[in-house]
């Protein structure tokens, strides 16, 4: 996976998600995040915003184990209209985990899961 252009003086963060079907989840997360596939090697598929752009890379790692329970870490996607974004993500295969958005400390968010059940949130920052 040599398409990770790393600056020499700074660390780069990559989020890696274990999954059963990396190809299927790559399609979901590319559409969800507006990313594209930037590299592939064996059971790994790296997604990113495009060549030459520095942003968090998202790697899907195919594993034989299934997800055992609640994620210990999850993605938060910050958007202006959480209801519209949640509806868009549900239309491409996400699952709703709560009946209504959650509100806490001025934050508002929907709890969703990708097609393999990995939790993530679509939230709005306090105004």
C-alpha positions as CSV (number, residue, x, y, z in Angstrom):
1,X,0.0,0.0,0.0
2,X,2.5,2.6,-1.2
3,X,0.0,5.3,-2.0
4,X,0.2,6.7,1.5
5,X,2.1,10.0,0.8
6,X,3.5,10.8,4.3
7,X,5.1,14.1,5.2
8,X,8.5,13.4,6.7
9,X,8.1,15.5,9.9
10,X,4.5,14.6,10.9
11,X,2.6,11.5,11.9
12,X,-0.4,10.5,9.8
13,X,-3.5,8.8,11.4
14,X,-5.1,5.9,9.7
15,X,-8.3,4.4,11.0
16,X,-8.4,0.6,10.4
17,X,-11.7,-1.3,10.7
18,X,-11.8,-5.1,10.8
19,X,-14.5,-6.5,8.6
20,X,-15.7,-9.7,7.0
21,X,-16.3,-8.4,3.5
22,X,-13.8,-5.6,2.8
23,X,-15.0,-5.1,-0.8
24,X,-18.6,-4.6,0.2
25,X,-17.7,-2.2,3.0
26,X,-15.3,-0.3,0.8
27,X,-18.3,0.5,-1.5
28,X,-20.4,1.6,1.4
29,X,-17.7,3.8,3.1
30,X,-16.5,5.3,-0.2
31,X,-20.1,6.5,-0.8
32,X,-20.6,7.5,2.8
33,X,-17.4,9.5,3.1
34,X,-17.0,10.7,-0.5
35,X,-13.7,8.7,-0.5
36,X,-12.2,6.5,-3.2
37,X,-10.0,3.4,-3.1
38,X,-6.4,4.5,-3.0
39,X,-4.6,1.2,-2.4
40,X,-5.2,-2.5,-2.0
41,X,-3.0,-5.3,-0.8
42,X,-4.2,-8.8,0.2
43,X,-7.0,-8.4,2.7
44,X,-6.5,-4.6,3.0
45,X,-8.3,-1.9,1.1
46,X,-7.3,1.7,1.8
47,X,-9.7,4.5,1.2
48,X,-9.0,8.2,1.1
49,X,-10.1,11.6,-0.3
50,X,-7.9,11.3,-3.4
51,X,-4.3,11.4,-4.4
52,X,-2.2,14.1,-2.9
53,X,-4.8,15.2,-0.4
54,X,-3.9,14.9,3.3
55,X,-6.8,13.6,5.4
56,X,-7.5,10.6,7.5
57,X,-7.1,7.4,5.6
58,X,-9.7,4.7,6.2
59,X,-8.4,1.1,5.9
60,X,-10.7,-2.0,5.8
61,X,-9.0,-5.1,7.0
62,X,-10.7,-8.4,6.0
63,X,-10.6,-10.8,9.0
64,X,-12.2,-14.2,9.6
65,X,-13.6,-13.3,13.0
66,X,-17.1,-11.7,13.2
67,X,-17.7,-8.6,15.2
68,X,-18.0,-9.8,18.9
69,X,-20.0,-6.9,20.4
70,X,-20.0,-3.1,20.7
71,X,-17.1,-1.3,19.0
72,X,-14.6,0.2,21.5
73,X,-13.9,3.0,19.0
74,X,-16.2,4.5,16.3
75,X,-16.2,7.2,13.7
76,X,-18.1,10.5,14.2
77,X,-19.1,12.3,11.0
78,X,-19.8,16.0,11.6
79,X,-22.4,17.5,9.2
80,X,-24.7,20.5,9.0
81,X,-27.9,18.5,8.5
82,X,-27.8,15.2,10.5
83,X,-31.3,14.1,9.5
84,X,-30.6,14.5,5.7
85,X,-27.2,12.8,6.1
86,X,-28.7,9.9,8.2
87,X,-31.4,9.4,5.5
88,X,-28.7,9.3,2.8
89,X,-26.6,6.8,4.7
90,X,-29.7,4.6,5.5
91,X,-30.5,4.6,1.8
92,X,-27.0,3.2,0.9
93,X,-27.2,0.4,3.6
94,X,-26.6,1.9,7.0
95,X,-28.8,0.7,9.9
96,X,-30.5,3.0,12.5
97,X,-29.5,2.1,16.1
98,X,-31.9,4.5,17.9
99,X,-35.5,5.6,17.2
100,X,-34.5,9.3,17.4
101,X,-31.4,11.5,17.6
102,X,-29.5,11.8,20.9
103,X,-28.8,15.2,22.5
104,X,-26.1,15.8,25.1
105,X,-24.1,18.9,26.1
106,X,-25.3,20.8,23.0
107,X,-24.3,18.0,20.6
108,X,-27.0,16.2,18.6
109,X,-26.3,12.9,16.7
110,X,-27.8,9.8,15.2
111,X,-26.3,6.4,16.1
112,X,-26.0,4.2,12.9
113,X,-24.2,1.1,11.9
114,X,-22.6,0.1,8.6
115,X,-23.8,-3.0,6.7
116,X,-21.6,-5.3,9.0
117,X,-22.9,-3.7,12.2
118,X,-19.9,-1.4,13.0
119,X,-21.3,1.6,14.9
120,X,-20.7,5.2,13.8
121,X,-22.4,8.5,14.6
122,X,-23.7,11.4,12.4
123,X,-23.6,14.5,14.5
124,X,-23.9,18.2,14.6
125,X,-21.6,20.4,16.7
126,X,-23.2,22.8,19.2
127,X,-24.2,26.1,17.7
